[in-house]
Every structure is written in structure tokens, then in C-alpha cells.
């Protein structure tokens, strides 16, 4: 736990650094909110600063260093989907500028035959509220770990995505101590993002993390990334899984905080997922259902399930919506938990 005086000194340095690189802090004329809302009320600046001080201390560089794993012989099995262009650009002139695909382009078609045998894949997404739940409350008697283990079920989770996760091995250890089964790999996505998959059920084909958006200048803490893996299940099904934590303020539009973030996520998917892959996108998008970010994603993928915390900013998308069952798991087990609900979806692919 960081002393209050140290946090204040660090906050001063972060603010000074942000001011000195103002060109990197994207102006967002369409966004007027200067705070993050929780349950309809504006949080204090101190709480938001503490929350994101930990994010910045964990990853205070301006962008995610690309880390790639690739099994070339295994990954080059089917053609890559490809990202078409309409000839127009979103966020033109900014680092996050991205080609806009045709309006009717989407990845909403599941590549599997409905009558075929099914591959069960259970996915969890969970914003861990790290600075508070772990930094101030020491994990609250493994509150988050207990929730994960308790809700895994007899067959367990296959994929897990975490936001505001300062130590991915700590949360995995807490969950395993409470009974979570399986042999897990835990990947660092930068900017306090974590992604985990069952090594005893999947072969890793490729993985990477890259920046896709940035906080608005009115509430700037840095760039925002997405971390993804392409996996082959033991039964042969390939899964492209991507996890994201979205820009602030909540539901901001314009610049690198608006729909350009969603289009960059879709660009990452389309340039790395292959034809025949099941696609799953999870995260705390910091974007409500009516926001430009989620409206853009709704055009391109099937929204399978959404949470209700903070106006509904946690979402799960996929190209396969049939036979998918979602559940809101709550914030933790015991007196204290996250400020977000954990969400799970069980898919039946193939």
C-alpha cells in the first residue's frame, strides 16, 4: 500500500508529465464530463486519481510495448479475415487514426454449423478495482478470488480477462487457493490488463498487446490497450480472445476516446483472427450502451451480455451469439468487493 504523501507526490509528477506532453493528450470537444460516474453520482477526483495512479505506476509508459508470441506453423492454417476500407478515416491526423470499414461490414456470422458437436468455452471478465480492493483492503480475504472459484462451476473457466489488475499472478493465486482448477497461463497486456487461458485445454498460437485508444484530455491518464491471444482447443476449435479497458471519461466520444477506439479494436481482430475462428471480446469499456464506442461495436459484432455497474460499461461480444448464456456474478464475496460486477458467458462453439 502506497502512503498518502507518496501518492500525492506521484500525482503531481504525473500531472506535470501530462502537461508537458499535451500533444499526446487527445482533445475531445464532444465530451464535457470531467469525472467518472458511479451509480449516477460523480466520484471524487481523489478516488479517480488513486484508481489510476496504480494503473500508471504499473505501466507508466505512453504506449504498450508490442509483445508477440507466434507459432508460425500452427497460426498460418486458414486465411486472416482482413480489414476492408471505405476510403475514409476516423480520428484523422491523430496517432489512433484508423480506416473506416464499409457500413455493412461486420463479423456477426458464426463460422460453425449449428447442428455440429459443441465446444464449451466459459469466459470471465472482471474489473478488480485494484487500488481499493487490494491496495487498501489487502484483497478483503480473497474476495475476488472466492468469487472466481465459486462461480467457475464443475467444468471451470476457460478464459479470463481482468482490468485494473496490478498483479495477475496474485489474483490467479487467490482464485486457486479458493479452489479454481486448471493449469493456467497469465499474460500481461500492459496498462493493468491481464488475460488468462487454460493451458491444459488450449495451445497458444499467437499473442500480442497494442494500444487502441486514449483518454480524453479532460480526464487524461494515458493510452489504452487491448491484449489478445489466438488459441487452439484440444478438440481443434480455434478461438481468438481479446480483452480491453476503455478510455475515460465514461462514454466520451471524439478523438482517440470515441468510436476510433472501437474501430481500432475491430482492426486488431480483423488483421489477426482467421476465418473459422470463434471471436470473443471482453472488457470494461468505460462506455455505456448508448455511447459511440458501443454503438460502433454493435454494428460489427454481436453483443452477448452486458453488466449494470456504472451505467453498464462492462460488455462481452462475439461472432457467435447462439447458445451463449450470460450471468452477472456480483462484485465479490464478503463485505468488500470491486466497484464492478464480474460477468461470465458460456459459449457452445461448433
N, C-alpha and C positions, 0 to 999 in steps of 0.2 A: 504493500500500500504506500502511495506516494504522499509525503507530508504536504499540508495545505500550502505552506510557504514555497515549497519546491514547485508545486503545480502553478502557483501564481507567477513565479519567475519564468517557468517554461511557457506559460500562456503569453507572457509579454514578448518572449523571443519569437514564438510562432506568429504573433500579430505583426511584429516588426518584419519578419521574413515575408509574410504575406503581402505587406505593403510594398516591400522592395521589389516584388515580382508581380506587380499589379497587372501586367500584361497577360500573365498566365491565369489570373482570376477572371473568369468569363463574366462579362456584363450580361445581365438578364433583365431587359426592360419590361418583360411581360410579367415578372414576379415581383410582388410587393411585400410578401411575408418576410419577416426578419427573425422568425423563431419557429421551432418545431412544435406542432400541436400534439397534445396527448389527451385523449378523451375530451376533445373540444376545448381544452384550456391551453394557453401558451405556457411552455415550460420556461423556467428562469434561464437567463443567459449562463449562470454559473453551472447549472446542470448540463446544458448542452455542451459547454466548454469542457467539463470534466469527461463527459462521454467521449468526445472526440480528441481530447488530449491523449487518451490512451491509444486511440486509433493512430494518431500522429506519432506517438512515441514508439509504437510497434513498427510503423512504416512511415518515416518522415521524409522519404524521398518524394520528388514531384511526380514520378510515374513508376509503374511496376516494371522491374527488370524482367524481360521475357525469359522464362524457363521452359524448355521444351524437352519432353521425352518422346521418342518416336521409335517404334518397332516397324521399320520401313516395309519389311516383307509382309507383315501382318496388316498394316494400315492401308496398303495400296491394293485392296481387294476389290472394291467397287468404285465407280466414279464419284468424285466430290460433287455436291449439289450445285454449287456455283451461285454467285450473287449477281443478278441482272441489273442493268441500269436503265433508267428512263431518260437519262441525259441531264437530269437536274441534280443539284447538290443541296444538302441540308447543312446548316451552320457553315456556309461558305466563308473561307478566309480564316477560320479557326483551326486549331490543331485537330479537333474532333470532326472536321468536315467529312461527310460521307455521301456516297452516291445514293440517290433515292431510287428504289426499285419501282417498277410499274405498279399502279394501284391494285391490280388484280393478282399480283404475285404473292404467294403465301406458302407456308409449309404445314397446312392443316390436314393433309391427307396421310393417314396411317399406312405404312407400306406392307402391313401384314394382312393376311386373309382372315376374316372374322371366324371362320369355321375351323381354323387350324388349331393345333395344340398350343396352349398358352404358357408363356414365361412370366412368372410372377416377379415383380420388382417393386419393393416398398421403399419410398423416398421420404426423407425428413428435411424440413427447412426450419431454422431456429435462430433468431437474433438473441444473443446471450446477455445483452445489457452488461457487458463485462466490467466496465468501470465501477458499477454499483454492486452487482451480484457477487463478483469475485473480488474486486478491488476494495470494496467497503465491507462486504459481508462474508468474505472468505469462502464463497461458494454456498453459503447457507446450508451447511450439512448436506452437500452434494444435491441440492435441489434440482438443478438441470439434469445431472446425471441420473437421478432417480426417475425423472420424467421420461428420459430416453429409454432406460431399461424397462420401465413399467409398460410403456406403450409399444415396444418392439413386437410383442406377440410371440407365438411359438416358433414362427419361421424367421423372425427377426427383420431388421432393416437391411437393405442392400446398399443404399446411397444416402449420404447425409451432407447437407450444406449448412454452414454456420456463418453468421455475420456478427460483427463486434466480438470476434473470437481472438483474444490476445494470445492464447496458448492452446493450440488444437490437441496437443497430447494430454493436457490437463483435463479437458472435458471428456476426451475418449477414456482416460484412466478412471474418471469419476463414474462414467457410464458402465465400464467393465466391472468396476468394484461393486456396482449395484446389480450386476447380473447380465449385462449385454453380452451376447455371444458373438463369435466370429473372429476371423483373422483380418484386421483392418489396416489399410494404408491411409495416412492422413497427409494431404497436400496443403502447402501454404500458397494462398492466392494473392498475398500482399494486401495492404490496407485492412488488416484484421479479418480477412476472409479465409475460411477453411473449407476443404472438400474432402470427404472420406468415402471409400468404397471397400467392399468385401473382397479381399484378395483370394479367399477360398472359393469365391463364386465367379470372379471376373479376371480376365487377362487384360493388362494395360496395353493399349495400342499406341496412344499418343496423349500428351497433356500439355497445357500451356496456360499462362495468365497474361492478360493485357488490359490496358486502360481503354475504357469505352465512354466515359463521361467525366464531368467535373462539377463541383458545387458552384452555385451562382455566387457572384461577388458579394451579395448581401449577406451570405452566410457561408463563407468560404473556408474549407479545411483542406481541400486538395482534390486530386483526381480520384476517380472511382473505377474499379477494375471488375473484370469477370474472370473466373478460373474455370477451366473445362477439362474434361477427360473423354477420351473415346475408349470404350471397353468392349470386350467380347465375353459374353456369358458362357458358362460351361456347356450350355445346350446349343451354342452357336449364334444366338441373338446378339447383335451389336447395338450398343447404347451410347449416345452422345449426351453427356450430362454437363450442364453449365450452371454455375452459381454466381450471384451478383448482389452487391449492396449499392443502392442507388444514391444519386446526388441529393443534396439539400439546397434550399428548403423543400419541405414536403410538397410534392406536386408542382414544383417550379417548372416553367416552360421557357423555351428560348435558349439560345446559346448552346453550351455543351451540357446543360442541365435538363433540357427538354427532350423532345422526341428524337433528337440526334443520338441520345444515349441508346434508345431502343433500336434505332436503325444500325448503330454500331454493334449491338448485341446480335442482331439478325445477320449482319455481315460476318461476324465471327462464326456463327453457326453455319451459315451457307458456304463459307470458304474452308471449313474443316470437317463438317459432317458429311457422310457419304450416303448415296442412295441406298435405301434399305435399312438405315439406322432408325431406331427409336430415339426421339429427341425429348429431353426433359430440361426445363429451365426453372430454377427456383430462386427465391431471394426475398430480402426486404428491399423493395424497390424505392422506398420513400416516396411512393406515388399512389394516390387513391384511384379507385376505378374510373373516375371521370377525368383524370389527368391526361395530358397529351401523350405521356410516355406509355400508359397502359392502353389508351385508345389505339396507339400505333401498334403495340404488340398484339392487341386483339385482332387486328387486320391480318397478322402474319402467322399466328399460332392459336391453338385452342387454349383458352383459359380454363383449366381444370378445377382449380379451387383457390379461394381467397380467404384471408383472415379478416378479423374485425377490429383489431387493435389500431389505434391512431387513425381511424377512418378507413381502415382496410388497405394497408400498404404492403402486406406480405402476400405473395402470389406463387402459384405453380402453373406452368404452361407446358404443353406438349403437342407433338404432331398426332398423338394417339389419345383421343378422349374417350373412346368407347371402353367399357369395362373398367373404368377408373373410379375409385372410391376415395373421397377425401374426408379428412377429420381434423377438427380443431382440438388440440391436445391440452390447451391451457398454458399457463406461464411457468409452472414449476410444481414441485411437490413440497408442501410445508408452508411455513409462514411467509417466506420470501421467494421471489422468482424473478423472471425477466419482466420487462415492460412490454414485451411482445408475446403473442401466443405462438407456440410451436405448431406447425402444420405437417400433416402427413398425407400422402396419396399412395394407394396401392394400385399398380398398373397390371394389366394382363396383356402382354405383348404376344404376337404371333397367334 
